[in-house]
Amino acid sequence: LNLKTASIYAFEDRASAHRWDTDELYLLPACGTPVQAYLNIQNIIKVAKDNGVDAIHPGYGFLSESAEFAQACADNGITFVGPSVENLVTFGDKTKARELAIKSGVSVVPGTTEPLTTAD
């Protein structure tokens, strides 16, 4: 594809393997804990914009299923390499996902049609 790659990392991950096989490397601002650095959408978008990054693959976990992150990418002209915001919203909500499956004629396990409001 002839694309350059860029990776981000928290200070605590400065010796992690993902840092060594990338064309560009960006340190995320400290954000309380290493995990919080990878979850700070505003900081990640800023790093991307400041460095001309045009697409983000969120990897696995962290923000890979975040509709908020996918929307922030779209709002800033950055391609989110993953599901659409609409799909993340729909499939991130089990009730909405079930409703769509039923509407699409997909067999589902019998259950309630509305979200439960109590544990009973």
Beta strands, then each sheet from edge to edge (+ up, - down):
strand 1: 6-9
strand 2: 24-27
strand 3: 55-56
strand 4: 79-80
sheet 1: 1+ 2+
sheet 2: 3+ 4+
end
